[in-house]
Amino acid sequence: MRNVASVSGLVEAFGSRPGSEEFVFTFFDPYAIGLGLAEEALAFLEHEGFRVVDRRFVQYTQSSIEAVYSPNRPIALDKTWAVPGEVYLLESSCALILRTPSRSACAAFKSLKGSADPNKRSPHHLRSRLQAPTRALSLMHSSDDTRAMIEEAATAFDPRELRMLLESEGRPTLRANSAIQQLPGAVVGRTWRPSPLEFLVHLRLRLAEEVELVAPFPEELVSPWREAANELEGLRSEPPASREVYLRVVAREAALVNDAVQAGLSHPRRPGMFDYRVEPALVATVLELLHHPALYRETDLTRIIGPLGALVRNAYERVLLRSALQEFE
């Protein structure tokens, strides 16, 4: 569960601070992502003046989704809105903090998205444009006010990350506009089709972005990963060449991995955690495993990656991971 005192401190410090009203927390649910609608929704919001400050994929749990919805009404099986609670548990959601200067971001977002009830919204509303079919499958959630923005964002972002974002008055993080965090296309017919070994490099980049604010990896470790990801993209039909590039990645990172792993393992536990949130120590453990291909056959990496903030984001990527590990059996 999250550290209530830590979140309360954020509310006290920023709840009524001038400028805090320019932020809104939102997430697109697995249904929206599975249909490939989330990127279209984000493009619409950017056209309306919203800018991404931070984003991350999240595998919501029952306790974390209840923390979002329970302040408004009790969780109950006979409530229509409770059905999305089951949707969120299926796959990853994409959580975002958006900013729009000089106005209330929560109010502006609410007026743009329209009601979850199809009978209570107009054709120009975002949910109508995306053809959100029912109240239960409404595709997205957004915070009602600044206090809710802080409390709900703490279900997806570390409170220390939130404090840094709010103190910076909305300076975007690296992952805010990172290709690694881009919303995927529809699960069927997706456009991003990496090779298995390319995917292992992307996992490293996702690890780096998960701890960007609180326990950053050195740039000299991350930069070769970016270069290798670009190179591997052009080698998707050449497995032997891809394997050679990947093993070169492993060799180049060898001099820096141990220090990065030790730094992550010794990092103090982060406050305000839900069970699924990413600890620097857990990131360090996965990085260490990724660095040793010989260990793949002995370790079910998916069990470790499972809690990593939806690092592996859908069934398609889980198959990719399995395929990548089999390359070294």
N, C-alpha and C positions, 0 to 999 in steps of 0.2 A: 504493500500500500504506500501511497505517497506520504511525504512528511508534511502534515497539516500546518505546522508552525512555519515551515519554510514558505509555503504558498500564501499563508496569511500575511507574512512579512512583505511579500510582493504586492499583495492587494493593498496593504496599508501604505506602502511606499509609492505605488504607481496608480492606484485605483482612481484617484482624483487629480493626478498630476497633469498639468496642461501638456497636450501632445499625445497622451496615452489613448485618447479617444480615436486617434487616427489608425489604430490597429484593430484587426478582427482575426479571430481564429476560425478556421473552417477545415473540414475534411470531406473528401469524396469517398464514398463507400465502395466495397468490393463490387457491387452491382454496376456502379458507374464505370469503374475501371475495367471490369470484365467486358462491357459493351463498347469500350473505347471512347466514352463520352467525356472523360475527365479533362483531357487536353482541350477539347472544344469549349468546355465550360471555363477553363482558365483563360483561354484566348479571349472569350467574351468579357470576362472580368478585367483583364488587362486593357481592353479597348475602352472600358468604362472608367479607367483611371486607377485601378488597383495594381500594386506592384508586390511581387513576392519578396519577403524579407527572409524567410527561412522555410524549409520544407523537409519532410522525411516520411518514409513509409513506416506504417505502424501496424502491427498485428494486435488488434484490440482483444482484450479478455473480458469476461463477464464483469469483473469488478471495475475495470477501467471504463467500460461503456456505461455502466450504472452511474459512475461518478459524473459523467457528462449529463445524463438525462434525469437522474433522481432529484436534483434540486427543483425541477419544474413539476414533477408529479411522480408518485411512487411507481416502481417497477411492478407491473401486474400483467398476467397473461391475458386478461380481458381487454387490455388497452391496445388499440390499433398500432400506436407508435412503438409499442414494445417489440413488434415483429422485426424491425431492423436490428434489434439486439442479436438475433440469430444470423442475420446477413453479415454483420461485422465479424462474426467468429469464423466465417467461411474462408476468407482470404485477407490480404492486406488492404488497408485504407491508406489514402495519401493525406497527411496532415500538413496544413500550411498556415503561416502567419502572413497576412497581407496588410499593406499600408496604403492609405489614400490620404494625401495631405489636406489639411484645412477643413476637414469635415468628419462627422461621426462615421467611422468605417462600419460599425455594426449596423447602424440604421440604414446606411446606404446599401450594404450587402443585402439586408432583409428586404428592402424595397425592390431590389433587382431580381432576387431569386424567386419571389412569390411564395404563396402558401404551398404546404405539402399536399393539401387537398386539391385535386384537379378542378373541382367545382368552384374554387374560391380564388382562382388566379386568371390572369389575362394572357392572351397569346404572346405578348411581348416579354413576359417573365422568363427567366432563364430555365426554370423547371418545365415550362411549356415548350420552349424551344427544343429541349432535350427529350421531351415526351415522357417525363417521369410518370409512370402509369398509375400509382396509387400513393396513399399517404404513407404506407409502409415502405414502399420502394421510391423514396423521394430523392435519392442520389447524393444528397449532401446535407451537411449540418453547418450552421454558423452560430457564433456566440451572440447573445442578445444585447449585451452591454459590456463596458470595460471590465467590470468585476468578473463577469462570466468569461470574458476573453482570457483573463489571467488564469482563473481556476480551471477552465477546460483545456487550455493550452498545456497546463501542467500534467495532463494525462498523456501527452505525446512528447513534450520537450522537458528537459531537465530545468528545474527552477533557476539554476545558475545560468543556463543558457538564456532563459527568458530575461533575467536581470540584465545581462550583458546587451541583449537586443534592445531592451527598453531604454537603458542608459545611453546607448549609441544613437538613440532617436531614429532607429530603423535602418541602420547601415546593413545592407544585405550580407549574409554569410556566403561563403564560397558555394555551399551546396544549394543555395537558393536558386542559382542559375546553372547548376552543374548538369551536364548531359547524363551523369550517373543517376540523377534523381528525376529525370524527365518521366512524365507519365507514360506508361506503355499504351500501345494501341490495343485494340480488342484482342482478347485471349485467342480467338479464332481469327486468323488472317493478320497477325501482328507483323509489323514491318521490321522489328529488331530481331534478328536471328543470328546471334553470335555462335561461334564454334565453342565446344566445351572448354577448351583451354583458354580461349578469349574470355569466357565467363569467369574462370578462376582469377584472372587479372582484374576483372570488374569487381569481383568480391573484395579484393584488396582495396580498391578505390572506394568502395562503399564503407569498408571498415574505417578508412581514413576520414571520410566525411562524417561518420557517426560521432567521432570524438574530436571534431575540428575545433570546437570552442573550449572544451574543458581539459583535453589531454592530446594536443595535436601531434601527429607524426612529423618528423623532420622532412622538409621539402626535398632534400636529396634522396630520401627513400621513396617518396610518392611520385616525383617527376618521371623516373624511368618507367613506372607503371603506366602513366599516361601515354608515354611514347610507345610502349609495347602494345597497349590497347589499340592504338591507331594502326600499328603495323599488322597486328593480328586480324584486324578487320579486312585487310586486303588479302589475307591468306586463308579465308574460310573454306576454300575448296582444296586446300593443300595441307592435309594432316601432318605429314612428316616435317614440313617447314614450320608449321604452327608449334609442334612439339619442340623443335630446336629453339624457337624464339622463347617459348615458355621456360625451358630449362636455363636459358640465358638470363631471364628475369630472376629466377631463383638464385643463380650464381651472383648476379649484380647486387642483390639485396642482402647477401650473406653478411657483409661487413657491418650492416646497420640494424639488422633484425633483432639481434640479442639485446642491444640497448633499448630499442623501442619496446620489446617485450617486457624487459625488467621495469621500465618506466610505467608501463600499463599495470603490471602486477602490483607495484608498490603504490599506485594512486589510491588515495582515500576513497571510500565508498561514497557515491554521489547521493545527495539528499533528494527527497521527493520522488522516490522510485516506485513504479509499478513493477510487477514481476517480470514483464516482458521487456523492460527498458534495458539499454545497453550499458553495461559497466565497462570502464577501460580495462579492467582485469580480464573480462570475458573476451573483449576485442583482442587483447594481447595473446590469449590462449589460442584463438582461432588463427591469428597471424602466424603464430609459431607452427601450428599444424600445416597451414598452407605452404610454409617455407620448406617443409620436409615431405616431398612426394612419397618417400619410402614408407611413411606412416599411414598413408591413405588406406592401404589394404587392412590396417589394423584398427582403424578408428571410424566409427559411424559419424562423419562430420555433420550430417544433417541434425543429429541430436543436439549438437553444440550450437549450430547456426540457428536452430528453431527460435530461440528467444531473442535473437539479435535484431530487434526492431524491424522485423519483416525483411531481413537482408535477402532472403530467398523468397520472392514475392508471390509466386503462384505455382501451380502444378507444373507448368511448362518449365520454369526455372529449376524446380526440384529434379526433373528429368535431366536437365542439362548438367546439374551438379553430379548426379549419379554417373552420367556418361563421362564427365571429366575425371572422376575418381577412378573409373575403370581403365582409363588410359595408362594407369600406373600399376595395375594389378599384375 
